[in-house]
């Protein structure tokens, strides 16, 4: 479990230890406070007193990573992913007051339904791992009553009093005023359930629309039918894009990015837009709309000078995740591999004459953003294959496998 040493995580660790559940306390030392090392020592002492294994990790927080709060959160999750084995669960001690603050914070940022649905009690990660928040329906007041009754000690982070942080302002100035009139934690819990139900319906609609647009895996990323996408209303187009990005594990884009993406989709037929959506890229080619990872541009030296030696038997790592792999009919041999240098010609085995490689890549419908990355495979000075697109008259019976391994 994530153990910061604060009230909520101290209570959760105590409850787990009393229940004799197999758990490890994971403490992330952000190094922001002058007391950070003392807090880590306190957490290790408390965990040992509870008979719980303890792991402490010191991290560097990059303030440019979306601000201090977001950067600290990103650093924590990187640690969690590092220490979790496939199938593990990370328990976090977020409580009802945290849920209230999150909803109000996102409301002030103009979030939509999915954002306002706030934190999940259970959220799936990769490799069968998951995040669990068992205290989301419990108020901070109830946690403090429990901690005092059990004689627990916890850390008070001095930064919680700094009103420069939006969450602290909401916690100290907004929530108390609301709580004086309404049972806020209970009301927010109900609202989040309703919002989550609505978000689930939007996801179902998006999945149906994604299937209706002939969604499929591409050589690099995924693609959908452009005409089918254009036939949807704008709200459904946005809903589909958000779901598609989420399925690919991307970060949600800003509203302005999403709007720019839709405008580029409607651009002239011969346009080849590339719009960044979070950490993915929306692209268009012919009658398909693509969502791909970022592509690192090749330097002139890599594109023009890099040559790989390949035995045709093992996987050959090229650059930035691209590989060549021998297919069933690909023979062992002494091959050299490099990228396009300009002016190449080739004669596919099915043709009687050669053409420029530029024209052939267009005919074989290779996406324009991949044409500088396609590997050219030679035996001596003889071009025998172009990626997985075709072999030449003097090449093997079929091309190798060319793929991107993220």
N, C-alpha and C positions, 0 to 999 in steps of 0.2 A: 504494500500500500504506500501511497505518497504521504510522507510524514514530515510536515513543516515544523512541528513543535507548537503550533498555535492551539487554541482551545478545541476547535473542531477535530483536528487530526489526533490530538491527545485522547479525546473521548473515543474516537473510532478505534484507535489502537488498543485502548483499554478494553473495549467491548469485544474486539476480535481475540485478544489474549484470554479473556475470561471464558469465551466460547471454545477455546482451545482449537481454533482454526489454524491451519498451516499458513503463516504469513511472514513476509519479510518487510521491514520498515525501510523505505527508500527516501533518504533526505537529500535534497538538492541545495547546495550552498551557492547562492548567486553571487556572493561577495559584494553586494551593494551596500549593506549596512556595516558599520564598524564592529557590530556585535555578531557578524555572521559566523565566525569561527566558534564563539562562545555558544551560539545557538546549536551548532552542529554537535558540540560536546555535550550539551544538555540532552539533545535528542538521542544520542548514543547511550547515555547513562540511563535515560528513561526506558528505552527499548530493552536494554539488558535487564533492567529491573522487572520488566514484564515477561522476560524469557523469550524475547523475539529477536531473531537475527537482524542485524543492522547493516545497511549499505549507505555510505556517504559519498556524494560526488560534488566536486567543485567545478563550476562552469564559468565561462566568460560570457557576459551579457552584452550583445551588440545593440546599442540604443538606436541605431539606424534601422533596425529590423521592426518597423512599425511602431516605434515608441517603446519606452521602458517596460510598461506592463506587458505588452504583447511580446517583446523580446524575451522577458523573463519566462513567460508561459511557453514560448517556443523552446527555450533552453531546457525547461523541465521535461517537456514531452520527448525531446531527443534523448534525455537520460532514461526515461521510462522505456522507450523503444529499445534502448541499448541493453537494459537489464532484463527485459521480458523475453522469455522463451516462447516458442509457438504454443498456443493454447492457454497461456497465462492470462490472468485478469489483474488489472491495476485498480485498486479501490481508492477513491478520492473522497474527502470529507466535506465536500460542498453541502451546505444546509439550506433551509428554506429562505433565510434572509439573503444568502448569496444568490438564490434564484430570483428573488425580488429585485435585487440590485442589477442583475444581468438583464432582466426584462426592461427595466427603466432605462438602463444605459443604452441598450439597443434601440429602444423607442426614440430616445433623443438623437440617435444617429440615423434615424429614418429607415430602420430595418423593415423587411417584409415579413410575411407570415412565418417563414421558416426561421428567420432570425429571432423573431419574438417568441417562438416556441422554446427558446432559451436552452437550458442544459438538459440532456437526456439522462435518465436514471441508468440506462445501459446503452453504450455505443460501441459498435463493432469496429475493430481495427483489422489489420492484415494478419494472415497466418493463424486465424482462429483466436486471436487475442481480443480483449475487450476492456472497456472502461466502465466501472460500476460506481454509482454514487448512492449509497444506501441511506444517506441522511437528508435527502432533498426535501422530505416532508416534515422535517423536524426544525423548530425555530432555534435561533442562537440562545434565547433565554432558557429553553429546555436543556440545551447542552450545558450551559453554565450551571444550572441547578444540579445536574448529574455530576459534573466535574467537582463541584464543591462538596457534594455529599460523599464522593469517593476520595476526597483529599488529593486530587490530581494537581500537578503543577504544569503550567504552560507558559509559552512565550508571548509577550505583547510586542509586536513590531511597531517601532516608533513612527515608521512611515505611514501607518494607518491614520495618523492625525493630520497628515499633509493634505489640505484641501485643494492643492494644485492637481491632484489626481481625481478624475471625474468620479470614479467609484467611491472614493472616500467622501466626496461632497454629497453624493446621493445617500450614502450610508448615514452620515451625521446630520445632514440638513433636510433631506427630503423624506426618507423613510420614517423617521420619528413623527413628523407632522401627519403623514398618512396613517400611521399606526394609532395615533391618538383618536382617529375617527373610525377606522375600519380594521377588521382582522386581516391585515395585509397578506401575511404568509399564506393563509388558507385561500383567500380570494385569488392571489397570483397562481397558486397551485392549480386551482380550477381553470383559470384562464389559460394556463400553459397546456393543460390537457385538451381544452377545446382547440387551441391553436395547433397543437400537434395533430389532432384529428384532421383539421383542414389541410395541414401540410401533407399528411398522408394521402389525402384525396388528390392534391396537386401532383404528387409523385406518381400516383396511378395513371393520371391523365398523361403525364409526361412520358411514362413508359409505353403507353398505348401509341402516342404520337411518334415516339422514337421507332417503334416497330413498324408503324405505318409508313415511315419514311425510308424503308429498306436499309435500316442501320446495319453496318457490317464493319469488320476489321479491315483496315487498309495496311499497306506495306509499312507505313509510318503513321501511327495513330489510328483513327477510325473515320468513317465517312457515312453520310446519309444522302438521300435523293434530294436534290435542290428544288425541283418543282414541287415535290410533296411538302417540303418545308415552307416554301413560299405560299402554298395554299392555306396554311394555318393562320389564324388571327395573330396579331402582334403579341398579345399577352401569352398565347400558347407557344409562340416561337421562343419568347423569353423563358418560359417555364421549361420547355424542352432543353434549351441550352444549359440552364442551371442543372438539370438532372444529368445531362450528358457529361458536363464538367465534373460533377460529383462522382459519377461512375468511373471516370478516368483518374480519380484521386486528385483532381486539381483544386486550386484555391479559388474561392468565389470571387468573381470580378466586381469592380465598382459598377454602379448603374451606368455611368458615362461610357465605360468600356463596352458594356453590353449593347447600349444604344448605337455606338459606333459600328459594332459588329453587324447589327441588323441593317444599318445604312449601306455598308459595304456589300452585303448580300444582294442588295437591290441595284448595285452598280452595273455599268455596261457589261455586255456579255463577254467582251474580250479582256475585261479587267482580271487581274490576279491579286486580289486583296489578301493581306495578312494582318489580322488584328489581334493584338495580345489580349487575352481574357484570363486574368489572374496569372498563372504560370504556364498556361497553354496558349496555343495560337489557332485562331479560326482562319481557314483558308478556303479558297474556291477554285475548282478546276473543272472545266467542261460542265457536266450536269450533276456534279457531286459537291457537297459541302464537307470539308474536312476539319477535324479537331485533332491537333498534333502537339507533341511536346515542342519545346523550344529547340531550334536548330542553331548550333554554334557555327558561325561562318568559318570556312577554311582559310587559313592564311595563304598567301601566294606561295610561300616556301613549301607548305604541306601539299598544296594542290599540284605544284609543278615539279617538286623534287623527290617527294617521299615515294620509295619503292619497297614493296614487301616481297620476300621470298616465301613461296608456299609449296608444300609437298603434295597438296591435293588430298591428303588423308586426314589431317587434323583441322580443327576449327582455326581460322585465321582472324585475329582481332585487328580491325582496321582503325577507325577513330570514332570517338564519342558514341560508343555502344554498337556500332555496326560490325557485322561479322560475315565472313564467307564460310560456308560449311559444305563439305562434299555430299552431293546427292548420290542415290543408289547407282546411277550410271556414270558417275564422274571418276575417271581413272587417276591413280597416283601418278606423279610426274614432277618435273622441275618447272615451276611456274614463277613468273614475276607478275606483280599486281601494282597498278597505280591508278590515279584518277585521271580525268580528261586534262589534256594540255592544250587542246585547240587544233582544229584542222584534221582530226582523225576521220578515216573512212572505214567502212566495214561492209562485208557481204554476208548477210545471214544465210545459213545453209539451205534455206528454202527458196533462195533467189538466184538469178543468173547474173546479176550485176551488183556492183558496190554502190553505196550512197554515202553521203556525209553522215557522220554519227549524230550530228545535231538533228538532221531530218529523221533519222531512224528512231531516236528517242521520242520525237513527237509522234511518229506513227505507232510506236508501241505504247503510247499514252502514259509514259512515265511522268509523274507529277513534276512540274517545273522546279520546285524547291529541292528535288532530289537529284537533278541531272548533274550537278557538280560533284555528287557523292558516289555516283555509280562506279563500281570498280571495273577496270578493264584488265582481263586476264590474258597473259601472253605465254607462249612457249617460244623461247628465243625472241625473235623479232616478229613472230606471227601472232596476231590477235586471234584468240580462239573462243572467247566468250565475253559478253557484256553483261555484268551482273547476273541476275537470274532471268534476263529478258530473252536472250537468244545466243546460240553458238554460231560460229562461222563455218564455212565449207570445210575448213581444215581442222575444226574443233571436234570435241567428243560428241556423243549422240544427244546430250542434253546439258543445259547449263547447271552450275552449282546452285546452292541455296544462298541467297543474300538477304539478310534480315537485320532488324534493329532489336537489340536486347536491352530493354530499359533496366 
